[in-house]
Amino acid sequence: MAEEYKIDETVDITSVVCPVTFVKTKVALEELDDGQILSVHMNDGEPVQNVPRSVKDEGHEILKLIDNEDGTYDLIVRKRGE
């Protein structure tokens, strides 16, 4: 049974390239309160390789990476305190 999360905010970074992908993700996370959940819609390739790692390095919790099977992914992240 899949875990369900209440998504507080969604950011679509499919139209931007690295490193702007992480910058947009970081800005979206900064606007959330601790414990809130962000969904990041991104393309396969560099974003999928780099954004989850960078988010984790910032101390946030990766809840799930969903393969949409159309060349895009949704990364579900819980914001953790500074």
Summary of the structure (lengths in Angstrom):
residues: 82
radius of gyration: 11.6
end to end distance: 32.0
largest distance: 34.9
contacts: 230
relative contact order: 0.25
helix: 28%
strand: 30%
